Amino acid sequence: QVQLVESGGGSVQAGGPLRLSCAVSGRTFSLYNMGWSRQAPGKEREFVAGIPWSGSSTNYADSAKGRFTISRDNAKKTLHLQMNSPKPEDTAVYYCNREGPSNWSWGQGTQVTVSS
């Protein structure tokens, strides 16, 4: 059973950087494309960023382009999201999981609150 544990969230002022991490248990992390998504209060979960198993490319939601950077370390089985220049509208719970359809259970997420 794969477990996902997100961390690194917190309260920051707009513009302050934040780095999220996701630790993935199990031996198959390096086989899968991974992604970050987020869910704001009263809204549907939405895609933020994705990275293939090789780490050779990245893709982002328009809202994240130019400000966020997704990366992975297959040896350490970790996924990261560097959030530069966060805005109040980035306030949400952030989750990691396989990109696309996944049968992995969602983790608890990590709360990010950005104040103006």
N, CA, C and O of each residue as an XYZ file, in Angstrom:
464
protein
N       0.850     -1.195      0.000
C       0.000      0.000      0.000
C       0.885      1.244      0.000
O       1.692      1.444      0.908
N       0.725      2.066     -1.018
C       1.506      3.297     -1.105
C       0.894      4.345     -0.179
O      -0.325      4.511     -0.127
N       1.747      5.039      0.541
C       1.294      6.142      1.386
C       1.939      7.436      0.933
O       3.116      7.468      0.574
N       1.163      8.494      0.955
C       1.624      9.811      0.544
C       1.562     10.732      1.750
O       0.521     10.848      2.396
N       2.680     11.388      2.053
C       2.720     12.297      3.189
C       3.244     13.646      2.723
O       4.422     13.799      2.400
N       2.350     14.612      2.697
C       2.718     15.968      2.277
C       3.145     16.791      3.477
O       2.653     16.591      4.588
N       4.071     17.725      3.244
C       4.539     18.599      4.315
C       5.056     19.904      3.717
O       5.176     20.048      2.500
N       5.354     20.840      4.596
C       5.960     22.092      4.161
C       5.014     23.266      4.034
O       5.445     24.391      3.784
N       3.729     23.013      4.205
C       2.782     24.112      4.114
C       2.895     25.041      5.309
O       3.652     24.783      6.244
N       2.138     26.117      5.267
C       2.138     27.069      6.355
C       1.482     28.361      5.923
O       0.839     28.438      4.876
N       1.659     29.364      6.747
C       1.109     30.685      6.456
C       2.229     31.609      6.028
O       3.229     31.754      6.731
N       2.062     32.226      4.890
C       3.076     33.141      4.367
C       2.399     34.380      3.819
O       1.212     34.375      3.493
N       3.175     35.429      3.726
C       2.679     36.632      3.066
C       2.895     36.497      1.566
O       3.801     35.798      1.112
N       2.064     37.166      0.824
C       2.200     37.147     -0.633
C       3.627     37.490     -1.020
O       4.210     38.451     -0.519
N       4.179     36.688     -1.920
C       5.546     36.908     -2.371
C       6.577     36.065     -1.649
O       7.679     35.852     -2.153
N       6.215     35.583     -0.461
C       7.179     34.792      0.293
C       7.276     33.379     -0.243
O       6.237     32.772     -0.499
N       8.451     32.824     -0.427
C       8.556     31.479     -0.981
C       8.143     30.402      0.009
O       8.189     30.577      1.227
N       7.740     29.288     -0.571
C       7.344     28.133      0.224
C       7.718     26.891     -0.569
O       7.591     26.868     -1.793
N       8.171     25.878      0.113
C       8.577     24.636     -0.556
C       7.804     23.478      0.050
O       7.936     23.181      1.238
N       7.012     22.842     -0.761
C       6.243     21.693     -0.315
C       6.988     20.411     -0.657
O       7.710     20.338     -1.651
N       6.799     19.407      0.182
C       7.408     18.107     -0.063
C       6.362     17.017      0.068
O       5.361     17.163      0.769
N       6.623     15.926     -0.624
C       5.744     14.755     -0.556
C       6.633     13.530     -0.455
O       7.427     13.255     -1.354
N       6.499     12.804      0.629
C       7.226     11.562      0.802
C       6.323     10.405      0.401
O       5.175     10.324      0.838
N       6.841      9.518     -0.424
C       6.044      8.408     -0.948
C       6.629      7.085     -0.482
O       7.797      6.794     -0.743
N       5.837      6.295      0.195
C       6.311      4.982      0.629
C       6.161      3.999     -0.530
O       5.498      4.298     -1.522
N       6.764      2.857     -0.403
C       6.648      1.859     -1.464
C       7.809      1.944     -2.438
O       8.589      2.896     -2.415
N       7.911      0.938     -3.292
C       9.069      0.832     -4.155
C       8.815      1.277     -5.584
O       9.706      1.172     -6.426
N       7.618      1.773     -5.875
C       7.286      2.036     -7.262
C       7.265      3.504     -7.641
O       6.846      3.846     -8.746
N       7.708      4.381     -6.748
C       7.636      5.824     -7.019
C       8.260      6.176     -8.353
O       7.681      6.950     -9.116
N       9.420      5.630     -8.651
C      10.164      6.023     -9.851
C       9.490      5.578    -11.139
O       9.915      5.979    -12.223
N       8.459      4.767    -11.047
C       7.796      4.273    -12.250
C       6.685      5.191    -12.740
O       6.210      5.059    -13.868
N       6.279      6.116    -11.890
C       5.053      6.858    -12.182
C       5.254      8.341    -12.401
O       6.114      8.978    -11.793
N       4.433      8.864    -13.286
C       4.324     10.313    -13.406
C       3.618     10.821    -12.159
O       2.665     10.206    -11.680
N       4.090     11.941    -11.638
C       3.554     12.462    -10.390
C       3.056     13.888    -10.570
O       3.427     14.580    -11.518
N       2.218     14.303     -9.652
C       1.691     15.651     -9.762
C       1.253     16.227     -8.442
O       1.069     15.515     -7.455
N       1.092     17.519     -8.447
C       0.508     18.244     -7.317
C      -0.852     18.784     -7.745
O      -1.033     19.238     -8.875
N      -1.780     18.724     -6.837
C      -3.081     19.338     -7.045
C      -3.432     20.102     -5.780
O      -2.740     19.981     -4.769
N      -4.488     20.877     -5.827
C      -4.883     21.644     -4.655
C      -6.395     21.788     -4.606
O      -7.091     21.692     -5.617
N      -6.867     22.020     -3.406
C      -8.297     22.220     -3.220
C      -8.522     23.381     -2.266
O      -8.130     23.333     -1.100
N      -9.149     24.403     -2.771
C      -9.494     25.564     -1.959
C     -10.884     25.355     -1.356
O     -11.678     24.578     -1.887
N     -11.177     26.031     -0.271
C     -12.496     25.867      0.365
C     -13.636     26.127     -0.612
O     -13.671     27.152     -1.292
N     -14.560     25.184     -0.668
C     -15.724     25.342     -1.525
C     -15.469     25.109     -2.999
O     -16.352     25.342     -3.824
N     -14.266     24.650     -3.346
C     -13.942     24.440     -4.755
C     -13.525     22.999     -5.007
O     -13.201     22.257     -4.079
N     -13.538     22.618     -6.279
C     -13.091     21.301     -6.669
C     -11.558     21.239     -6.606
O     -10.869     22.253     -6.711
N     -11.058     20.023     -6.433
C      -9.606     19.842     -6.509
C      -9.156     20.153     -7.924
O      -9.819     19.765     -8.886
N      -8.033     20.850     -8.062
C      -7.537     21.212     -9.383
C      -6.057     20.880     -9.533
O      -5.290     20.902     -8.570
N      -5.689     20.578    -10.752
C      -4.304     20.260    -11.096
C      -3.442     21.504    -10.950
O      -3.864     22.610    -11.286
N      -2.220     21.309    -10.441
C      -1.267     22.415    -10.306
C      -0.033     22.171    -11.174
O       0.355     23.030    -11.965
N       0.576     21.002    -11.021
C       1.822     20.735    -11.739
C       2.028     19.230    -11.863
O       1.552     18.456    -11.033
N       2.749     18.824    -12.916
C       3.034     17.414    -13.118
C       4.446     17.207    -13.614
O       5.053     18.102    -14.203
N       4.963     16.011    -13.367
C       6.321     15.679    -13.788
C       6.354     14.188    -14.119
O       5.834     13.385    -13.344
N       6.950     13.795    -15.248
C       6.980     12.367    -15.593
C       7.962     11.607    -14.717
O       8.727     12.203    -13.958
N       7.932     10.281    -14.832
C       8.775      9.445    -13.982
C      10.246      9.800    -14.133
O      11.012      9.703    -13.174
N      10.646     10.212    -15.337
C      12.046     10.522    -15.605
C      12.459     11.902    -15.109
O      13.650     12.186    -14.980
N      11.504     12.739    -14.836
C      11.832     14.115    -14.454
C      12.313     14.956    -15.621
O      12.843     16.050    -15.421
N      12.137     14.462    -16.832
C      12.709     15.124    -18.001
C      11.906     16.326    -18.480
O      12.384     17.105    -19.304
N      10.718     16.476    -17.982
C       9.907     17.625    -18.367
C       8.949     17.949    -17.229
O       8.844     17.197    -16.259
N       8.265     19.051    -17.352
C       7.269     19.451    -16.355
C       6.085     20.104    -17.065
O       6.221     20.600    -18.184
N       4.964     20.101    -16.430
C       3.821     20.826    -16.982
C       3.048     21.465    -15.836
O       3.007     20.939    -14.723
N       2.447     22.590    -16.125
C       1.828     23.407    -15.091
C       0.466     23.930    -15.524
O       0.199     24.139    -16.708
N      -0.378     24.133    -14.532
C      -1.599     24.889    -14.771
C      -1.203     26.326    -15.075
O      -0.159     26.800    -14.628
N      -2.029     27.004    -15.825
C      -1.716     28.391    -16.171
C      -1.479     29.240    -14.927
O      -0.649     30.149    -14.934
N      -2.204     28.941    -13.876
C      -2.084     29.727    -12.642
C      -0.736     29.554    -11.968
O      -0.329     30.390    -11.161
N      -0.040     28.465    -12.297
C       1.229     28.159    -11.646
C       2.450     28.463    -12.515
O       3.571     28.549    -12.014
N       2.231     28.619    -13.788
C       3.356     28.834    -14.704
C       4.159     30.064    -14.333
O       3.606     31.129    -14.059
N       5.468     29.901    -14.328
C       6.352     31.016    -14.040
C       6.562     31.299    -12.564
O       7.430     32.091    -12.196
N       5.763     30.650    -11.709
C       5.889     30.900    -10.266
C       6.225     29.643     -9.477
O       6.945     29.706     -8.480
N       5.708     28.507     -9.916
C       5.920     27.245     -9.194
C       6.867     26.355     -9.998
O       6.917     26.421    -11.226
N       7.610     25.526     -9.277
C       8.491     24.554     -9.923
C       8.320     23.204     -9.249
O       8.494     23.075     -8.038
N       7.980     22.205    -10.039
C       7.856     20.844     -9.524
C       9.157     20.104     -9.795
O       9.784     20.289    -10.839
N       9.555     19.267     -8.848
C      10.757     18.463     -9.028
C      10.580     17.157     -8.266
O       9.675     17.019     -7.443
N      11.451     16.210     -8.550
C      11.382     14.919     -7.872
C      12.765     14.362     -7.652
O      13.706     14.678     -8.380
N      12.874     13.526     -6.636
C      14.101     12.802     -6.344
C      13.711     11.333     -6.232
O      13.195     10.899     -5.202
N      13.956     10.573     -7.290
C      13.521      9.175     -7.298
C      14.273      8.332     -6.268
O      13.719      7.378     -5.723
N      15.516      8.678     -6.005
C      16.290      7.919     -5.018
C      15.712      8.093     -3.616
O      15.704      7.158     -2.816
N      15.232      9.296     -3.332
C      14.661      9.569     -2.008
C      13.141      9.417     -1.997
O      12.506      9.584     -0.956
N      12.566      9.105     -3.138
C      11.122      8.933     -3.261
C      10.367     10.149     -2.737
O       9.422     10.032     -1.957
N      10.804     11.298     -3.180
C      10.158     12.533     -2.759
C       9.810     13.404     -3.963
O      10.473     13.373     -5.000
N       8.776     14.157     -3.787
C       8.286     15.105     -4.778
C       8.250     16.477     -4.111
O       7.912     16.594     -2.933
N       8.598     17.501     -4.864
C       8.622     18.838     -4.289
C       7.833     19.820     -5.150
O       7.643     19.616     -6.349
N       7.386     20.875     -4.511
C       6.788     21.981     -5.236
C       7.339     23.271     -4.636
O       7.017     23.632     -3.504
N       8.154     23.943     -5.393
C       8.690     25.232     -4.971
C       7.697     26.301     -5.401
O       7.399     26.456     -6.585
N       7.195     27.031     -4.418
C       6.207     28.076     -4.690
C       6.867     29.427     -4.510
O       7.115     29.864     -3.386
N       7.142     30.071     -5.596
C       7.690     31.423     -5.548
C       6.568     32.414     -5.876
O       5.662     32.126     -6.658
N       6.663     33.562     -5.262
C       5.661     34.612     -5.468
C       4.232     34.098     -5.270
O       3.372     34.335     -6.119
N       3.967     33.403     -4.168
C       2.591     32.952     -3.948
C       1.642     34.129     -3.781
O       2.022     35.206     -3.321
N       0.389     33.888     -4.170
C      -0.641     34.908     -4.090
C      -1.752     34.412     -3.164
O      -1.852     33.210     -2.918
N      -2.571     35.297     -2.658
C      -3.681     34.856     -1.794
C      -4.561     33.803     -2.464
O      -5.097     32.928     -1.783
N      -4.717     33.870     -3.765
C      -5.548     32.884     -4.465
C      -4.895     31.504     -4.535
O      -5.521     30.551     -4.999
N      -3.667     31.385     -4.089
C      -3.020     30.075     -3.999
C      -3.369     29.369     -2.693
O      -2.971     28.223     -2.485
N      -4.092     30.028     -1.827
C      -4.489     29.424     -0.564
C      -5.345     28.192     -0.818
O      -6.378     28.261     -1.484
N      -4.896     27.060     -0.275
C      -5.574     25.779     -0.515
C      -4.853     24.689      0.254
O      -3.785     24.911      0.825
N      -5.450     23.516      0.259
C      -4.739     22.323      0.724
C      -4.102     21.691     -0.510
O      -4.766     21.476     -1.523
N      -2.814     21.400     -0.413
C      -2.065     20.859     -1.532
C      -1.822     19.364     -1.328
O      -1.472     18.911     -0.239
N      -2.021     18.621     -2.408
C      -1.891     17.170     -2.375
C      -0.949     16.708     -3.483
O      -0.841     17.336     -4.537
N      -0.277     15.602     -3.218
C       0.492     14.943     -4.268
C      -0.168     13.606     -4.573
O      -0.861     13.034     -3.732
N       0.056     13.121     -5.776
C      -0.446     11.811     -6.176
C       0.096     11.516     -7.558
O       0.798     12.341     -8.143
N      -0.217     10.367     -8.074
C       0.127     10.062     -9.455
C      -0.614     11.038    -10.356
O      -1.752     11.407    -10.066
N       0.009     11.453    -11.428
C      -0.661     12.339    -12.374
C      -1.651     11.517    -13.189
O      -1.324     10.439    -13.685
N      -2.850     12.035    -13.318
C      -3.877     11.294    -14.036
C      -4.584     10.312    -13.118
O      -4.467     10.410    -11.896
N      -5.319      9.362    -13.697
C      -6.057      8.393    -12.872
C      -5.117      7.641    -11.936
O      -4.041      7.198    -12.337
N      -5.540      7.506    -10.697
C      -4.675      6.872     -9.702
C      -5.507      6.038     -8.747
O      -6.609      6.421     -8.354
N      -4.963      4.898     -8.386
C      -5.611      4.089     -7.360
C      -4.897      4.227     -6.024
O      -5.152      3.456     -5.100
N      -4.011      5.198     -5.919
C      -3.355      5.476     -4.644
C      -4.275      6.328     -3.788
O      -4.903      7.264     -4.282
N      -4.350      6.009     -2.531
C      -5.160      6.818     -1.620
C      -4.534      8.196     -1.446
O      -3.311      8.342     -1.441
N      -5.377      9.186     -1.306
C      -4.884     10.542     -1.104
C      -4.322     10.680      0.316
O      -4.828     10.064      1.253
N      -3.286     11.483      0.462
C      -2.755     11.804      1.772
C      -3.586     12.891      2.434
O      -4.643     13.279      1.936
N      -3.096     13.370      3.552
C      -3.817     14.407      4.288
C      -3.676     15.772      3.643
O      -4.481     16.670      3.890
N      -2.668     15.925      2.829
C      -2.433     17.231      2.233
C      -1.699     18.149      3.191
O      -1.512     17.832      4.366
N      -1.292     19.280      2.673
C      -0.635     20.288      3.499
C      -1.271     21.646      3.186
O      -1.400     22.044      2.028
N      -1.658     22.332      4.240
C      -2.375     23.599      4.091
C      -1.404     24.724      3.774
O      -0.389     24.902      4.448
N      -1.736     25.473      2.741
C      -0.992     26.682      2.395
C      -1.946     27.866      2.497
O      -3.007     27.880      1.873
N      -1.558     28.844      3.282
C      -2.362     30.054      3.445
C      -1.494     31.255      3.106
O      -0.460     31.488      3.731
N      -1.926     32.006      2.117
C      -1.171     33.168      1.662
C      -1.976     34.424      1.964
O      -3.114     34.573      1.519
N      -1.377     35.308      2.714
C      -2.057     36.554      3.079
C      -1.505     37.710      2.253
O      -0.354     37.702      1.817
N      -2.347     38.681      2.059
C      -1.939     39.833      1.240
C      -1.281     40.898      2.092
O      -0.873     41.938      1.574
